[in-house]
Amino acid sequence: MKLVEPPSCSSPSAIVFIGKNSRGQWVAQEQSGLYGGLFVNRAQAVKYALFENGHHPETVVELSREIELDMGDKLPFPAARRAA
């Protein structure tokens, strides 16, 4: 039997954005909204991002502007939209 990793762990090229939202909470979110969460501090947001992206720190991007967690069906970052 072949073990298969969940999609969030098998894509090392996925960019994970981290930053604070308008309420001061830390947000970590994969660029296409595949996974994400709210955190009380930066360390926990980074730890989560690294766990989910397969420990690829080069794909974790900290934003200087506010970021809101968006787990809807639209992409949270216009610049990260991919052509369909």
mmCIF file of the C-alpha atoms, coordinates in Angstrom:
data_MODEL
# 
_entry.id   MODEL 
# 
loop_
_atom_site.group_PDB 
_atom_site.id 
_atom_site.type_symbol 
_atom_site.label_atom_id 
_atom_site.label_alt_id 
_atom_site.label_comp_id 
_atom_site.label_asym_id 
_atom_site.label_entity_id 
_atom_site.label_seq_id 
_atom_site.pdbx_PDB_ins_code 
_atom_site.Cartn_x 
_atom_site.Cartn_y 
_atom_site.Cartn_z 
_atom_site.occupancy 
_atom_site.B_iso_or_equiv 
_atom_site.pdbx_formal_charge 
_atom_site.auth_seq_id 
_atom_site.auth_comp_id 
_atom_site.auth_asym_id 
_atom_site.auth_atom_id 
_atom_site.pdbx_PDB_model_num 
ATOM 1  C CA . MET A 1 1  ? 0.000   0.000  0.000   1.00 0.00 ? 1  MET A CA 1 
ATOM 2  C CA . LYS A 1 2  ? 1.332   3.406  -0.966  1.00 0.00 ? 2  LYS A CA 1 
ATOM 3  C CA . LEU A 1 3  ? 0.876   6.203  1.570   1.00 0.00 ? 3  LEU A CA 1 
ATOM 4  C CA . VAL A 1 4  ? -0.200  9.510  0.132   1.00 0.00 ? 4  VAL A CA 1 
ATOM 5  C CA . GLU A 1 5  ? 0.321   12.836 1.911   1.00 0.00 ? 5  GLU A CA 1 
ATOM 6  C CA . PRO A 1 6  ? -2.526  15.344 2.073   1.00 0.00 ? 6  PRO A CA 1 
ATOM 7  C CA . PRO A 1 7  ? -2.410  18.003 -0.676  1.00 0.00 ? 7  PRO A CA 1 
ATOM 8  C CA . SER A 1 8  ? -1.290  20.719 1.710   1.00 0.00 ? 8  SER A CA 1 
ATOM 9  C CA . CYS A 1 9  ? 1.871   18.787 2.598   1.00 0.00 ? 9  CYS A CA 1 
ATOM 10 C CA . SER A 1 10 ? 2.754   17.533 -0.855  1.00 0.00 ? 10 SER A CA 1 
ATOM 11 C CA . SER A 1 11 ? 3.097   20.895 -2.610  1.00 0.00 ? 11 SER A CA 1 
ATOM 12 C CA . PRO A 1 12 ? 6.400   22.503 -1.596  1.00 0.00 ? 12 PRO A CA 1 
ATOM 13 C CA . SER A 1 13 ? 5.936   25.307 -4.118  1.00 0.00 ? 13 SER A CA 1 
ATOM 14 C CA . ALA A 1 14 ? 2.757   26.583 -2.439  1.00 0.00 ? 14 ALA A CA 1 
ATOM 15 C CA . ILE A 1 15 ? 3.260   30.045 -0.991  1.00 0.00 ? 15 ILE A CA 1 
ATOM 16 C CA . VAL A 1 16 ? 1.887   30.655 2.494   1.00 0.00 ? 16 VAL A CA 1 
ATOM 17 C CA . PHE A 1 17 ? 1.223   34.264 3.471   1.00 0.00 ? 17 PHE A CA 1 
ATOM 18 C CA . ILE A 1 18 ? 1.397   35.298 7.125   1.00 0.00 ? 18 ILE A CA 1 
ATOM 19 C CA . GLY A 1 19 ? 0.559   38.635 8.718   1.00 0.00 ? 19 GLY A CA 1 
ATOM 20 C CA . LYS A 1 20 ? -1.816  40.383 11.086  1.00 0.00 ? 20 LYS A CA 1 
ATOM 21 C CA . ASN A 1 21 ? -5.484  40.982 10.420  1.00 0.00 ? 21 ASN A CA 1 
ATOM 22 C CA . SER A 1 22 ? -7.471  44.102 11.335  1.00 0.00 ? 22 SER A CA 1 
ATOM 23 C CA . ARG A 1 23 ? -8.061  42.738 14.856  1.00 0.00 ? 23 ARG A CA 1 
ATOM 24 C CA . GLY A 1 24 ? -4.373  42.116 15.539  1.00 0.00 ? 24 GLY A CA 1 
ATOM 25 C CA . GLN A 1 25 ? -4.564  38.331 15.182  1.00 0.00 ? 25 GLN A CA 1 
ATOM 26 C CA . TRP A 1 26 ? -1.954  36.491 13.175  1.00 0.00 ? 26 TRP A CA 1 
ATOM 27 C CA . VAL A 1 27 ? -3.154  34.852 9.961   1.00 0.00 ? 27 VAL A CA 1 
ATOM 28 C CA . ALA A 1 28 ? -1.494  32.127 7.909   1.00 0.00 ? 28 ALA A CA 1 
ATOM 29 C CA . GLN A 1 29 ? -3.068  31.307 4.551   1.00 0.00 ? 29 GLN A CA 1 
ATOM 30 C CA . GLU A 1 30 ? -1.955  29.349 1.507   1.00 0.00 ? 30 GLU A CA 1 
ATOM 31 C CA . GLN A 1 31 ? -2.072  31.516 -1.619  1.00 0.00 ? 31 GLN A CA 1 
ATOM 32 C CA . SER A 1 32 ? -5.068  29.762 -3.180  1.00 0.00 ? 32 SER A CA 1 
ATOM 33 C CA . GLY A 1 33 ? -6.968  29.355 0.096   1.00 0.00 ? 33 GLY A CA 1 
ATOM 34 C CA . LEU A 1 34 ? -6.350  25.603 0.379   1.00 0.00 ? 34 LEU A CA 1 
ATOM 35 C CA . TYR A 1 35 ? -5.568  25.951 4.084   1.00 0.00 ? 35 TYR A CA 1 
ATOM 36 C CA . GLY A 1 36 ? -5.140  28.639 6.684   1.00 0.00 ? 36 GLY A CA 1 
ATOM 37 C CA . GLY A 1 37 ? -5.826  29.664 10.244  1.00 0.00 ? 37 GLY A CA 1 
ATOM 38 C CA . LEU A 1 38 ? -5.819  32.334 12.949  1.00 0.00 ? 38 LEU A CA 1 
ATOM 39 C CA . PHE A 1 39 ? -3.091  32.452 15.605  1.00 0.00 ? 39 PHE A CA 1 
ATOM 40 C CA . VAL A 1 40 ? -2.350  34.416 18.763  1.00 0.00 ? 40 VAL A CA 1 
ATOM 41 C CA . ASN A 1 41 ? 1.288   35.054 17.836  1.00 0.00 ? 41 ASN A CA 1 
ATOM 42 C CA . ARG A 1 42 ? 3.692   35.089 14.917  1.00 0.00 ? 42 ARG A CA 1 
ATOM 43 C CA . ALA A 1 43 ? 5.615   32.015 16.080  1.00 0.00 ? 43 ALA A CA 1 
ATOM 44 C CA . GLN A 1 44 ? 2.500   29.845 15.953  1.00 0.00 ? 44 GLN A CA 1 
ATOM 45 C CA . ALA A 1 45 ? 1.528   31.180 12.503  1.00 0.00 ? 45 ALA A CA 1 
ATOM 46 C CA . VAL A 1 46 ? 5.015   30.388 11.162  1.00 0.00 ? 46 VAL A CA 1 
ATOM 47 C CA . LYS A 1 47 ? 5.019   26.943 12.800  1.00 0.00 ? 47 LYS A CA 1 
ATOM 48 C CA . TYR A 1 48 ? 1.676   26.128 11.176  1.00 0.00 ? 48 TYR A CA 1 
ATOM 49 C CA . ALA A 1 49 ? 2.769   27.460 7.770   1.00 0.00 ? 49 ALA A CA 1 
ATOM 50 C CA . LEU A 1 50 ? 5.937   25.362 7.839   1.00 0.00 ? 50 LEU A CA 1 
ATOM 51 C CA . PHE A 1 51 ? 4.060   22.239 8.925   1.00 0.00 ? 51 PHE A CA 1 
ATOM 52 C CA . GLU A 1 52 ? 1.500   22.620 6.161   1.00 0.00 ? 52 GLU A CA 1 
ATOM 53 C CA . ASN A 1 53 ? 3.966   23.416 3.371   1.00 0.00 ? 53 ASN A CA 1 
ATOM 54 C CA . GLY A 1 54 ? 6.345   20.563 4.154   1.00 0.00 ? 54 GLY A CA 1 
ATOM 55 C CA . HIS A 1 55 ? 8.933   22.695 6.021   1.00 0.00 ? 55 HIS A CA 1 
ATOM 56 C CA . HIS A 1 56 ? 9.871   24.983 3.135   1.00 0.00 ? 56 HIS A CA 1 
ATOM 57 C CA . PRO A 1 57 ? 10.672  28.349 4.785   1.00 0.00 ? 57 PRO A CA 1 
ATOM 58 C CA . GLU A 1 58 ? 11.454  29.899 1.409   1.00 0.00 ? 58 GLU A CA 1 
ATOM 59 C CA . THR A 1 59 ? 7.744   29.734 0.533   1.00 0.00 ? 59 THR A CA 1 
ATOM 60 C CA . VAL A 1 60 ? 6.501   31.525 3.674   1.00 0.00 ? 60 VAL A CA 1 
ATOM 61 C CA . VAL A 1 61 ? 5.958   35.224 2.974   1.00 0.00 ? 61 VAL A CA 1 
ATOM 62 C CA . GLU A 1 62 ? 5.283   37.709 5.768   1.00 0.00 ? 62 GLU A CA 1 
ATOM 63 C CA . LEU A 1 63 ? 3.134   40.613 4.624   1.00 0.00 ? 63 LEU A CA 1 
ATOM 64 C CA . SER A 1 64 ? 3.517   44.143 5.957   1.00 0.00 ? 64 SER A CA 1 
ATOM 65 C CA . ARG A 1 65 ? -0.113  44.994 5.167   1.00 0.00 ? 65 ARG A CA 1 
ATOM 66 C CA . GLU A 1 66 ? -3.204  43.543 6.836   1.00 0.00 ? 66 GLU A CA 1 
ATOM 67 C CA . ILE A 1 67 ? -4.344  40.110 5.730   1.00 0.00 ? 67 ILE A CA 1 
ATOM 68 C CA . GLU A 1 68 ? -7.771  38.635 6.423   1.00 0.00 ? 68 GLU A CA 1 
ATOM 69 C CA . LEU A 1 69 ? -8.405  34.900 6.581   1.00 0.00 ? 69 LEU A CA 1 
ATOM 70 C CA . ASP A 1 70 ? -10.573 33.942 3.620   1.00 0.00 ? 70 ASP A CA 1 
ATOM 71 C CA . MET A 1 71 ? -11.556 30.299 3.349   1.00 0.00 ? 71 MET A CA 1 
ATOM 72 C CA . GLY A 1 72 ? -14.235 31.020 0.712   1.00 0.00 ? 72 GLY A CA 1 
ATOM 73 C CA . ASP A 1 73 ? -14.202 29.947 -2.903  1.00 0.00 ? 73 ASP A CA 1 
ATOM 74 C CA . LYS A 1 74 ? -12.354 33.042 -4.123  1.00 0.00 ? 74 LYS A CA 1 
ATOM 75 C CA . LEU A 1 75 ? -8.642  33.666 -3.962  1.00 0.00 ? 75 LEU A CA 1 
ATOM 76 C CA . PRO A 1 76 ? -7.613  35.994 -1.121  1.00 0.00 ? 76 PRO A CA 1 
ATOM 77 C CA . PHE A 1 77 ? -4.860  37.804 -3.024  1.00 0.00 ? 77 PHE A CA 1 
ATOM 78 C CA . PRO A 1 78 ? -5.576  39.278 -6.474  1.00 0.00 ? 78 PRO A CA 1 
ATOM 79 C CA . ALA A 1 79 ? -1.898  39.147 -7.448  1.00 0.00 ? 79 ALA A CA 1 
ATOM 80 C CA . ALA A 1 80 ? -1.809  35.417 -6.713  1.00 0.00 ? 80 ALA A CA 1 
ATOM 81 C CA . ARG A 1 81 ? -4.711  34.536 -9.010  1.00 0.00 ? 81 ARG A CA 1 
ATOM 82 C CA . ARG A 1 82 ? -3.872  31.922 -11.585 1.00 0.00 ? 82 ARG A CA 1 
ATOM 83 C CA . ALA A 1 83 ? -5.245  31.880 -15.093 1.00 0.00 ? 83 ALA A CA 1 
ATOM 84 C CA . ALA A 1 84 ? -7.964  29.269 -15.393 1.00 0.00 ? 84 ALA A CA 1 
# 
